[in-house]
Amino acid sequence: MPIARYDGVAAWYDERFAPRPQVVDAVRRLAGEGPGRCLDLGCGTGFHLATLHELGWNVTGVDLSEDQLRIARERSGHIAELLQADAAELPLADGSFDLVLSAFTHTDFEDFDAVIREAVRVLAPHGRLVYLGPHPCFVGPHSRFIEGKGVPELHPGYDATGRYTEGPGCSPIGIRARVGAIHLRLGDFLQTFLAAGLRIDAFEEPILPDREYPHWIALRAAR
């Protein structure tokens, strides 16, 4: 099983990385209303479980980190079923979910292709996948973009894909120095969904009111 890199830092992460209202709004808009079964893939400390429940979904959350799942259980109570599992080898039946949501996870998964293939496997026919995550062009080892504010300062290294823990884009006391991250180029990132047989029907680069460049992206795709 892969390393649960957030074990031991879950409380620190939960305190500092609660999603902004614009992220929650994007989840609501792209996920839409239930009913149906929804899988929160890489649910972490459960930031989006309540939102999905409020939208009418029957929610299952999966994460590798027991430390994060502990906080997710405290946050969500009994509104979601929570499982500890490797996202690339889900202990879930084929076609068992109408919606898969994954938020800010592609920088953590060692094999994003395998994870998205698993997401497609557990999607019902005509099911939908919603993904939100850091913008590969402006967040990575090559980009100094502190808190997504101002204009990103770009450096060599965009083409250097894979795991990193240091570089111009890393603070020595930030999340990447603690758990590392995976960098993918934008083209490789999008191709992951297409290669898994998904059809992208919405793609967004939200720019927040107090920002000049997009710090994250959001998409919706269907089988």
KESENU-92799 format. One record per atom (N, C-alpha, C): x, y, z. Coordinates in pm, whole numbers, padded with zeros to 5 digits, always signed. Layout:
XYZ
...
% end
This chain:
+00085-00119+00000
+00000+00000+00000
+00089+00125+00000
+00050+00231-00073
+00129+00354-00073
+00141+00414+00066
+00235+00505+00081
+00257+00572+00209
+00144+00671+00235
+00089+00669+00356
-00012+00767+00397
+00061+00892+00446
+00096+00979+00355
+00185+01091+00387
+00122+01196+00478
-00011+01197+00489
-00076+01297+00574
-00094+01250+00718
-00060+01125+00747
-00063+01081+00886
+00039+01163+00965
-00006+01220+01074
+00081+01302+01158
+00072+01450+01129
+00014+01489+01015
+00000+01632+00983
-00145+01668+00953
-00238+01576+00979
-00377+01598+00940
-00439+01718+01011
-00414+01733+01141
-00473+01845+01214
-00418+01978+01164
-00287+01982+01140
-00224+02103+01083
-00284+02135+00947
-00298+02035+00861
-00355+02054+00728
-00499+02104+00738
-00579+02041+00825
-00720+02077+00836
-00738+02221+00880
-00652+02267+00967
-00662+02404+01019
-00629+02507+00912
-00536+02474+00823
-00484+02574+00729
-00544+02571+00590
-00612+02463+00553
-00651+02448+00413
-00801+02428+00392
-00882+02480+00482
-01027+02475+00459
-01058+02545+00327
-01145+02489+00243
-01172+02547+00112
-01240+02683+00121
-01202+02772+00031
-01267+02901+00022
-01409+02884-00030
-01497+02982-00006
-01635+02970-00053
-01647+02944-00202
-01556+02999-00282
-01562+02979-00426
-01539+02833-00464
-01456+02763-00386
-01433+02620-00411
-01559+02541-00378
-01620+02573-00266
-01744+02505-00227
-01853+02532-00331
-01861+02655-00380
-01959+02688-00483
-01937+02605-00609
-01810+02586-00646
-01780+02506-00765
-01821+02361-00745
-01799+02307-00626
-01844+02171-00596
-01995+02162-00612
-02067+02257-00556
-02213+02256-00566
-02258+02263-00712
-02199+02353-00787
-02242+02377-00925
-02211+02257-01015
-02093+02201-01002
-02052+02094-01092
-02107+01959-01050
-02119+01936-00920
-02175+01809-00874
-02325+01804-00897
-02392+01915-00872
-02536+01917-00886
-02606+01840-00775
-02736+01831-00786
-02815+01769-00681
-02833+01619-00705
-02845+01544-00593
-02878+01404-00601
-03025+01389-00638
-03084+01272-00615
-03028+01164-00534
-02934+01075-00612
-02870+00986-00539
-02777+00891-00597
-02661+00869-00502
-02570+00782-00541
-02453+00752-00460
-02334+00832-00511
-02263+00893-00418
-02147+00976-00452
-02025+00925-00377
-01915+00913-00448
-01786+00877-00388
-01698+01000-00382
-01655+01037-00261
-01556+01143-00243
-01420+01074-00236
-01347+01080-00346
-01225+01003-00364
-01104+01084-00318
-01041+01039-00209
-00938+01119-00145
-01003+01227-00061
-01097+01186+00024
-01181+01283+00096
-01104+01360+00202
-00985+01313+00240
-00906+01386+00339
-00980+01400+00470
-00982+01522+00523
-01048+01547+00652
-01196+01577+00636
-01250+01555+00516
-01394+01563+00497
-01450+01700+00468
-01370+01786+00405
-01416+01921+00377
-01548+01926+00301
-01571+01832+00208
-01686+01842+00118
-01799+01744+00149
-01784+01664+00253
-01885+01563+00282
-02021+01626+00313
-02024+01730+00396
-02150+01793+00432
-02217+01858+00312
-02138+01921+00226
-02193+01984+00106
-02260+01881+00017
-02193+01769-00005
-02250+01663-00089
-02376+01606-00026
-02375+01590+00105
-02493+01541+00176
-02610+01639+00160
-02581+01768+00173
-02685+01870+00159
-02744+01872+00018
-02664+01833-00080
-02712+01827-00218
-02798+01704-00245
-02810+01617-00146
-02897+01502-00160
-02827+01373-00198
-02693+01372-00189
-02618+01251-00226
-02600+01160-00106
-02598+01031-00132
-02561+00929-00034
-02410+00911-00047
-02333+00959+00051
-02189+00982+00031
-02105+00872+00096
-02005+00827+00021
-01897+00743+00071
-01766+00817+00051
-01686+00826+00155
-01555+00890+00144
-01444+00787+00158
-01342+00801+00075
-01227+00710+00078
-01099+00791+00091
-01011+00748+00179
-00880+00811+00191
-00782+00708+00244
-00655+00729+00215
-00550+00640+00262
-00507+00672+00405
-00523+00797+00445
-00471+00843+00574
-00574+00822+00685
-00543+00736+00779
-00631+00716+00894
-00637+00841+00980
-00529+00918+00984
-00526+01041+01061
-00626+01141+01003
-00632+01152+00871
-00731+01242+00810
-00872+01188+00827
-00890+01057+00813
-01023+00999+00828
-01077+01019+00970
-00989+01020+01068
-01032+01045+01206
-01101+01181+01216
-01041+01282+01153
-01101+01416+01155
-01228+01419+01070
-01227+01348+00958
-01346+01342+00874
-01464+01281+00950
-01438+01178+01033
-01545+01118+01112
-01600+01218+01213
-01511+01292+01277
-01554+01392+01375
-01636+01502+01306
-01598+01538+01186
-01665+01647+01114
-01801+01603+01061
-01809+01482+01009
-01929+01441+00934
-02032+01366+01017
-01993+01313+01133
-02088+01235+01210
-02129+01110+01134
-02258+01095+01112
-02309+00975+01045
-02363+01004+00905
-02323+01115+00846
-02379+01150+00715
-02304+01082+00600
-02192+01017+00628
-02114+00953+00521
-02050+00825+00572
-02037+00729+00483
-01958+00609+00511
-01814+00639+00474
-01721+00611+00564
-01581+00643+00541
-01498+00515+00542
-01412+00502+00439
-01331+00383+00422
-01185+00421+00407
-01096+00345+00469
-00953+00361+00445
-00914+00267+00333
-00863+00322+00223
-00829+00240+00108
-00738+00317+00015
-00667+00243-00068
-00583+00298-00174
-00674+00337-00290
-00669+00463-00331
-00757+00511-00438
-00731+00441-00570
-00614+00381-00587
-00582+00311-00711
-00629+00166-00709
-00679+00118-00594
-00731-00018-00582
-00852-00015-00488
-00961+00038-00536
-01078+00059-00451
-01150-00072-00421
-01188-00094-00296
-01265-00214-00258
-01414-00191-00281
-01448-00147-00401
-01585-00108-00434
-01626-00173-00566
-01755-00199-00579
-01805-00271-00695
-01809-00184-00821
-01796-00249-00935
-01808-00181-01063
-01944-00109-01071
-01943+00011-01129
-02066+00081-01159
-02154+00113-01040
-02094+00131-00922
-02175+00145-00801
-02201+00290-00758
-02147+00388-00832
-02167+00528-00795
-02215+00611-00914
-02305+00703-00885
-02357+00793-00988
-02267+00915-01007
-02190+00948-00904
-02103+01065-00906
-01975+01033-00831
-01862+01073-00887
-01734+01069-00816
-01681+01212-00808
-01652+01257-00688
-01586+01385-00666
-01446+01359-00614
-01349+01431-00667
-01214+01428-00611
-01161+01570-00612
-01116+01618-00497
-01079+01759-00485
-00936+01773-00431
-00853+01838-00510
-00715+01872-00473
-00637+01747-00434
-00641+01649-00522
-00576+01521-00494
-00469+01481-00594
-00472+01534-00717
-00380+01479-00817
-00233+01506-00781
-00209+01605-00697
-00072+01632-00652
-00027+01535-00543
-00118+01451-00495
-00084+01354-00391
-00079+01211-00441
-00153+01178-00546
-00158+01040-00595
-00032+01005-00672
+00030+00893-00637
+00151+00849-00707
+00120+00810-00852
+00001+00756-00876
-00037+00711-01011
-00176+00765-01040
-00183+00890-01086
-00312+00955-01111
-00390+00882-01219
-00321+00829-01320
-00388+00752-01425
-00465+00635-01365
-00402+00561-01275
-00467+00446-01214
-00586+00487-01129
-00575+00599-01061
-00684+00647-00977
-00806+00684-01062
-00782+00755-01172
-00895+00793-01257
-00956+00672-01326
-00874+00574-01363
-00931+00450-01418
-01021+00381-01315
-00979+00380-01189
-01062+00323-01084
-01190+00404-01065
-01179+00535-01073
-01299+00619-01062
-01399+00585-01172
-01349+00566-01292
-01437+00530-01404
-01496+00391-01384
-01416+00299-01331
-01466+00163-01308
-01586+00162-01214
-01580+00244-01108
-01689+00242-01010
-01806+00333-01048
-01790+00410-01157
-01900+00495-01204
-02005+00411-01276
-02130+00442-01250
-02239+00380-01323
-02240+00432-01467
-02302+00360-01560
-02317+00412-01696
-02381+00551-01691
-02323+00643-01765
-02368+00783-01769
-02340+00856-01638
-02258+00796-01550
-02218+00866-01429
-02124+00981-01460
-02105+01069-01360
-02024+01189-01379
-01908+01193-01280
-01800+01253-01322
-01684+01274-01237
-01657+01424-01230
-01639+01474-01109
-01605+01615-01088
-01468+01620-01022
-01380+01702-01079
-01246+01715-01022
-01211+01862-01005
-01153+01895-00891
-01096+02026-00865
-00954+02005-00815
-00862+02093-00856
-00726+02078-00809
-00637+02194-00847
-00514+02195-00795
-00420+02302-00826
-00395+02314-00977
-00378+02434-01024
-00353+02459-01166
-00210+02416-01201
-00193+02315-01287
-00058+02265-01314
+00037+02368-01374
-00016+02469-01440
+00072+02569-01503
+00133+02664-01401
+00059+02688-01292
+00100+02793-01198
+00127+02742-01057
+00105+02613-01034
+00135+02553-00903
+00224+02432-00928
+00344+02437-00876
+00437+02328-00897
+00577+02367-00857
+00674+02280-00880
+00811+02310-00839
+00872+02427-00915
+00811+02461-01028
+00864+02564-01117
+00807+02702-01089
+00706+02714-01003
+00632+02839-00989
+00628+02886-00844
+00676+03006-00821
+00662+03069-00689
+00535+03152-00692
+00433+03102-00624
+00299+03161-00633
+00239+03154-00493
+00289+03237-00404
+00258+03226-00262
+00111+03256-00237
+00040+03156-00183
-00103+03166-00153
-00185+03204-00276
-00130+03183-00395
-00202+03214-00517
-00226+03363-00539
-00146+03447-00475
-00167+03591-00484
-00065+03654-00577
-00106+03765-00641
-00016+03837-00730
+00007+03762-00860
+00124+03787-00921
+00160+03723-01048
+00260+03612-01020
+00236+03490-01068
+00329+03381-01040
+00466+03409-01100
+00570+03374-01026
+00709+03389-01072
+00754+03253-01124
+00765+03242-01258
+00794+03112-01319
+00944+03088-01333
+00984+02963-01311
+01123+02920-01318
+01132+02797-01408
+01252+02755-01447
+01264+02628-01519
+01212+02513-01434
+01162+02410-01501
+01118+02291-01428
+00976+02247-01455
+00900+02321-01538
+00763+02280-01569
+00760+02141-01630
+00861+02107-01706
+00865+01978-01776
+00912+01864-01687
+00956+01895-01566
+01008+01792-01475
+00893+01736-01393
+00827+01633-01446
+00712+01576-01378
+00756+01476-01271
+00666+01448-01178
+00695+01354-01071
+00692+01420-00935
+00737+01347-00835
+00730+01396-00697
+00840+01496-00668
+00804+01599-00592
+00902+01699-00551
+00872+01742-00407
+00976+01788-00339
+00962+01840-00203
+01031+01975-00188
+01100+02018-00294
+01168+02148-00287
+01168+02211-00425
+01199+02339-00427
+01201+02415-00551
+01148+02554-00525
+01153+02644-00625
+01105+02781-00605
+00960+02788-00557
+00880+02686-00591
+00740+02687-00552
+00713+02630-00414
+00815+02597-00338
+00796+02534-00207
+00845+02623-00095
+00761+02642+00005
+00804+02707+00129
+00866+02600+00219
+00973+02632+00289
+01034+02533+00378
+00944+02493+00494
+00836+02568+00518
+00744+02534+00627
+00604+02504+00573
+00591+02487+00442
+00461+02465+00381
+00427+02318+00364
+00313+02295+00298
+00262+02159+00282
+00354+02073+00197
+00416+02129+00093
+00499+02048+00004
+00626+02002+00072
+00681+02085+00160
+00799+02042+00235
+00764+01930+00333
+00640+01924+00376
+00598+01823+00473
+00561+01690+00408
+00483+01696+00298
+00434+01571+00239
+00476+01553+00093
+00540+01655+00034
+00576+01646-00107
+00455+01663-00197
+00476+01653-00328
+00367+01665-00424
+00411+01604-00556
+00313+01570-00638
+00336+01523-00773
+00305+01636-00870
+00396+01662-00962
+00371+01763-01065
+00338+01695-01197
+00228+01738-01260
+00190+01697-01395
+00176+01820-01482
+00215+01810-01606
+00187+01917-01701
+00038+01920-01730
-00013+02035-01770
-00157+02049-01796
-00205+01949-01900
-00130+01932-02007
-00170+01839-02112
-00178+01696-02062
-00080+01654-01982
-00081+01519-01925
-00198+01501-01828
-00224+01605-01751
-00335+01602-01656
-00468+01580-01729
-00494+01659-01834
-00620+01645-01907
-00629+01513-01982
-00516+01467-02035
-00516+01341-02109
-00552+01223-02019
-00525+01234-01889
-00560+01128-01796
-00710+01099-01801
-00792+01202-01804
-00937+01184-01808
-00982+01129-01943
-00924+01182-02049
-00962+01137-02184
-00922+00991-02206
-00802+00954-02162
-00755+00817-02181
-00838+00716-02104
-00902+00761-01996
-00986+00672-01916
-01126+00657-01976
-01151+00724-02088
-01280+00710-02156
-01384+00812-02116
-01341+00918-02049
-01434+01022-02007
-01447+01132-02113
-01560+01197-02114
-01585+01311-02200
-01597+01436-02113
-01504+01529-02127
-01506+01651-02046
-01612+01746-02102
-01709+01783-02018
-01815+01873-02065
-01813+02009-01996
-01722+02026-01900
-01705+02157-01836
-01562+02168-01787
-01501+02283-01810
-01364+02306-01763
-01353+02453-01725
-01304+02480-01604
-01299+02616-01551
-01160+02647-01495
-01121+02774-01508
-01001+02827-01444
-01044+02945-01358
-01101+02920-01242
-01156+03030-01162
-01046+03127-01116
-01074+03253-01131
-00987+03357-01076
-01064+03426-00964
-01016+03415-00843
-01087+03469-00729
-01085+03621-00729
-01180+03685-00664
-01192+03831-00671
-01067+03908-00634
-00987+03854-00542
-00867+03925-00497
-00740+03874-00564
-00755+03800-00675
-00640+03739-00741
-00629+03787-00886
-00512+03762-00948
-00489+03800-01087
-00475+03681-01180
-00435+03566-01127
-00416+03445-01205
-00493+03329-01140
-00530+03229-01219
-00599+03114-01160
-00503+03026-01081
-00540+02993-00960
-00460+02908-00874
-00507+02763-00881
-00631+02741-00928
-00688+02607-00935
-00778+02596-01057
-00810+02472-01089
-00897+02442-01202
-01008+02348-01156
-01114+02342-01234
-01227+02255-01202
-01284+02201-01332
-01325+02074-01330
-01385+02015-01449
-01491+01914-01411
-01579+01888-01508
-01678+01782-01496
-01669+01696-01621
-01675+01565-01604
-01666+01473-01716
-01769+01362-01698
-01805+01298-01808
-01906+01192-01803
-01854+01070-01877
-01908+00954-01839
-01873+00829-01909
-01936+00831-02048
% end
